[in-house]
Amino acid sequence: VYDELCTRRILVSEFMEGKKLSECTDEEIGEITPMAQEAFLTQLFEVGFFHADPHPGNILKLDKPTEEGYTVALIDCGLMARIDQGDRDNMISAVIHLANKDYASLVDDFIDLKILPPDSDRAAIIPLMDKALSPYVKGGGAKKYEEELKKLYGTEDDIQSQVGGFQAMTQDALTVLNDIPFSIPPYFAILGRAIVTLEGIALTGDKDYGIIMESYPFIARKLLREFRPEIQSALQEVLHSGGE
């Protein structure tokens, strides 16, 4: 970015020569995914200022590496978002607890992130978190998630089981909507959109991709580099879990 040429309404950046991911093969996307993921996680957890519209047309496979050795570029920075340090720390903690299926601690993270109120009914929330989030952590996108939910609720068997499973799923959904007073912070909606977009791209190159488990090594490296008291408990959990 050429700061001296930028104004409040105009962003001037270097012209990058490359091929958009929308024009790449599945194999090329599979090769690029680790680098695009590293770039996004760095923006999200290190910088706190991230590209919020990373669709395939905004990610370039460069024709040749930059002087620094980079082979991927993000373009069109018209939609960006900031996340402060406190929320980044809480999100890191949430990813660790989600990866380890520690839903009791994840409730605390959601309270810290203002998604759940402090007086949340943990006995009601934790089982629903397990049902809703455990299939997602396994990766594989919407199709795999649907398959896992069908197994969980028994809706892939005979008609009677399907009816019972659907009723149980409906009751859980109603409980979430009616009995759990959750809220979505403003930046969370735009972050969710960016994650879903990136995960969709990654699934093109790897049908089993899951961003939670794929981001775990990045977070482990970050925690090992930093010695801030705010994240020491998260580091201990990574070490005790063996990074699995």
C-alpha positions as CSV (number, residue, x, y, z in Angstrom):
1,V,0.0,0.0,0.0
2,Y,1.3,3.4,-1.0
3,D,0.3,5.4,2.1
4,E,1.5,8.7,0.7
5,L,-0.9,8.4,-2.2
6,C,-3.9,7.2,-0.2
7,T,-6.8,9.4,1.0
8,R,-9.9,8.8,3.1
9,R,-11.7,7.6,-0.1
10,I,-8.9,6.2,-2.2
11,L,-6.6,3.2,-1.5
12,V,-3.5,2.9,-3.7
13,S,-1.7,-0.4,-3.7
14,E,0.8,-2.2,-5.9
15,F,-0.5,-3.9,-9.0
16,M,-0.1,-7.7,-8.6
17,E,0.2,-10.0,-11.6
18,G,-1.5,-13.4,-11.1
19,K,-4.4,-15.8,-11.5
20,K,-7.5,-15.5,-9.4
21,L,-8.4,-18.6,-7.4
22,S,-11.7,-18.7,-9.3
23,E,-9.6,-19.5,-12.4
24,C,-7.4,-22.1,-10.6
25,T,-7.7,-25.9,-10.7
26,D,-8.7,-27.8,-7.6
27,E,-5.1,-29.0,-7.3
28,E,-3.8,-25.4,-7.4
29,I,-6.3,-24.4,-4.8
30,G,-5.2,-27.2,-2.6
31,E,-1.6,-26.0,-2.9
32,I,-2.5,-22.4,-2.1
33,T,-4.8,-23.1,0.8
34,P,-2.1,-23.4,3.5
35,M,-0.6,-20.0,2.5
36,A,-4.0,-18.3,2.3
37,Q,-5.0,-19.7,5.7
38,E,-1.7,-18.5,7.2
39,A,-2.4,-15.0,5.8
40,F,-5.9,-14.9,7.2
41,L,-4.9,-16.3,10.7
42,T,-2.1,-13.8,10.9
43,Q,-4.5,-10.9,10.1
44,L,-7.1,-12.2,12.5
45,F,-5.0,-13.3,15.6
46,E,-1.7,-11.3,15.2
47,V,-2.7,-8.0,13.6
48,G,-6.4,-7.7,14.5
49,F,-7.2,-6.2,11.2
50,F,-8.5,-8.7,8.6
51,H,-9.8,-8.9,5.0
52,A,-13.5,-9.6,5.4
53,D,-14.3,-10.5,1.8
54,P,-11.8,-13.2,0.8
55,H,-13.8,-14.8,-2.0
56,P,-12.0,-16.6,-4.9
57,G,-11.8,-13.5,-7.0
58,N,-10.0,-11.6,-4.3
59,I,-7.1,-14.1,-3.8
60,L,-4.4,-14.3,-6.4
61,K,-1.9,-17.0,-7.2
62,L,1.0,-14.8,-8.2
63,D,2.8,-15.4,-11.5
64,K,6.1,-15.1,-9.7
65,P,7.0,-14.8,-6.1
66,T,7.6,-11.3,-4.6
67,E,11.0,-10.2,-3.3
68,E,10.0,-11.5,0.1
69,G,9.1,-14.9,-1.4
70,Y,5.3,-14.6,-1.2
71,T,3.3,-16.5,-3.8
72,V,-0.3,-15.5,-2.9
73,A,-1.9,-12.0,-2.7
74,L,-5.1,-10.7,-1.3
75,I,-6.7,-7.9,-3.3
76,D,-9.7,-5.5,-3.1
77,C,-9.4,-4.4,0.5
78,G,-12.7,-2.5,0.5
79,L,-14.2,-4.6,3.3
80,M,-12.0,-4.8,6.3
81,A,-12.7,-5.3,10.1
82,R,-10.8,-4.8,13.3
83,I,-10.8,-7.0,16.5
84,D,-9.2,-5.7,19.7
85,Q,-6.6,-7.7,21.6
86,G,-9.0,-8.8,24.3
87,D,-11.4,-10.3,21.9
88,R,-8.5,-12.0,20.0
89,D,-7.3,-13.6,23.1
90,N,-10.8,-14.9,23.9
91,M,-11.2,-16.2,20.4
92,I,-7.9,-18.1,20.6
93,S,-9.1,-19.6,23.9
94,A,-12.4,-20.5,22.2
95,V,-10.7,-22.3,19.3
96,I,-8.6,-24.3,21.7
97,H,-11.6,-25.3,23.8
98,L,-13.6,-26.1,20.6
99,A,-10.8,-28.2,19.2
100,N,-10.6,-30.1,22.5
101,K,-14.4,-30.3,22.8
102,D,-14.2,-28.6,26.2
103,Y,-17.6,-27.1,26.0
104,A,-17.8,-26.1,29.7
105,S,-14.8,-23.8,29.1
106,L,-16.2,-22.7,25.7
107,V,-19.3,-21.3,27.6
108,D,-16.9,-19.0,29.5
109,D,-15.3,-17.9,26.3
110,F,-18.7,-17.1,24.8
111,I,-19.5,-15.1,27.9
112,D,-16.2,-13.2,27.6
113,L,-17.0,-12.5,23.9
114,K,-20.5,-11.2,24.9
115,I,-22.2,-13.9,22.9
116,L,-23.8,-15.4,26.0
117,P,-24.9,-13.6,29.2
118,P,-23.0,-14.2,32.5
119,D,-26.1,-16.0,34.0
120,S,-26.3,-18.5,31.2
121,D,-27.9,-21.9,31.9
122,R,-24.8,-24.1,31.5
123,A,-26.7,-27.4,32.0
124,A,-28.9,-26.5,29.0
125,I,-26.2,-25.0,26.8
126,I,-23.3,-27.5,27.0
127,P,-25.2,-30.5,25.6
128,L,-26.5,-28.4,22.7
129,M,-23.0,-27.1,22.0
130,D,-21.8,-30.7,21.8
131,K,-24.5,-31.6,19.3
132,A,-24.1,-28.5,17.2
133,L,-20.4,-28.0,17.2
134,S,-18.7,-31.4,17.4
135,P,-19.8,-32.4,13.9
136,Y,-18.4,-29.0,12.6
137,V,-15.0,-29.5,14.2
138,K,-14.6,-32.7,12.2
139,G,-14.4,-30.7,9.0
140,G,-15.7,-31.6,5.6
141,G,-18.1,-28.7,5.1
142,A,-21.9,-28.6,5.0
143,K,-22.3,-32.0,3.5
144,K,-20.3,-33.8,6.1
145,Y,-22.0,-31.7,8.8
146,E,-25.4,-32.9,7.6
147,E,-24.2,-36.5,7.6
148,E,-22.9,-36.2,11.1
149,L,-26.2,-34.6,12.3
150,K,-28.2,-37.4,10.7
151,K,-26.1,-40.0,12.6
152,L,-26.4,-38.0,15.8
153,Y,-30.2,-37.7,15.7
154,G,-30.8,-41.1,14.0
155,T,-32.5,-39.6,11.0
156,E,-30.8,-41.9,8.5
157,D,-32.6,-45.1,9.6
158,D,-36.2,-46.2,9.2
159,I,-39.2,-43.8,8.9
160,Q,-40.1,-44.0,12.6
161,S,-36.5,-43.2,13.6
162,Q,-36.4,-40.3,11.2
163,V,-39.6,-38.8,12.7
164,G,-38.2,-39.1,16.2
165,G,-34.8,-37.7,15.2
166,F,-36.4,-34.8,13.4
167,Q,-38.5,-34.0,16.5
168,A,-35.5,-34.1,18.7
169,M,-33.6,-31.8,16.3
170,T,-36.5,-29.4,16.2
171,Q,-36.8,-29.3,20.0
172,D,-33.1,-28.5,20.3
173,A,-33.4,-25.8,17.7
174,L,-36.4,-24.3,19.6
175,T,-34.4,-24.4,22.8
176,V,-31.6,-22.5,21.3
177,L,-33.9,-19.9,19.8
178,N,-36.3,-19.5,22.7
179,D,-34.4,-20.3,25.9
180,I,-30.8,-19.3,25.3
181,P,-30.4,-15.5,25.1
182,F,-27.4,-15.4,22.8
183,S,-26.3,-12.3,20.8
184,I,-23.9,-11.8,17.9
185,P,-21.3,-8.9,18.3
186,P,-21.2,-6.7,15.2
187,Y,-17.8,-7.8,14.1
188,F,-18.7,-11.5,14.5
189,A,-21.2,-11.6,11.6
190,I,-18.6,-10.2,9.2
191,L,-15.9,-12.6,10.6
192,G,-18.3,-15.6,10.2
193,R,-18.9,-14.6,6.6
194,A,-15.1,-14.5,5.9
195,I,-14.5,-17.8,7.6
196,V,-17.3,-19.5,5.7
197,T,-16.0,-18.1,2.4
198,L,-12.4,-19.2,3.1
199,E,-13.5,-22.7,4.3
200,G,-15.6,-23.1,1.1
201,I,-12.5,-22.3,-1.0
202,A,-10.4,-24.7,1.0
203,L,-13.0,-27.5,0.6
204,T,-12.6,-27.3,-3.1
205,G,-9.0,-28.5,-2.8
206,D,-9.6,-30.8,0.2
207,K,-13.0,-32.2,0.8
208,D,-12.2,-33.0,4.5
209,Y,-10.9,-29.5,5.4
210,G,-11.9,-28.0,8.7
211,I,-10.7,-24.6,9.7
212,I,-10.8,-25.2,13.5
213,M,-8.4,-28.1,13.5
214,E,-6.3,-26.6,10.7
215,S,-5.8,-23.4,12.7
216,Y,-4.7,-25.2,15.8
217,P,-1.0,-25.5,14.9
218,F,-0.9,-21.7,14.1
219,I,-2.4,-20.9,17.5
220,A,0.0,-23.3,19.2
221,R,3.0,-21.6,17.5
222,K,1.7,-18.1,18.5
223,L,1.2,-19.1,22.1
224,L,4.7,-20.6,22.3
225,R,6.2,-17.3,20.9
226,E,4.4,-15.0,23.3
227,F,4.6,-14.9,27.1
228,R,1.7,-12.6,28.0
229,P,-0.2,-13.5,31.2
230,E,-3.5,-13.2,29.4
231,I,-2.8,-16.3,27.3
232,Q,-0.8,-18.5,29.7
233,S,-3.8,-20.6,30.6
234,A,-4.5,-21.2,26.8
235,L,-0.8,-22.2,26.4
236,Q,-1.1,-24.7,29.2
237,E,-4.1,-26.3,27.6
238,V,-2.4,-26.7,24.3
239,L,0.6,-28.3,26.0
240,H,-1.5,-30.6,28.1
241,S,-3.6,-31.7,25.1
242,G,-0.5,-32.6,23.1
243,G,-1.8,-30.3,20.2
244,E,-4.2,-33.0,19.1
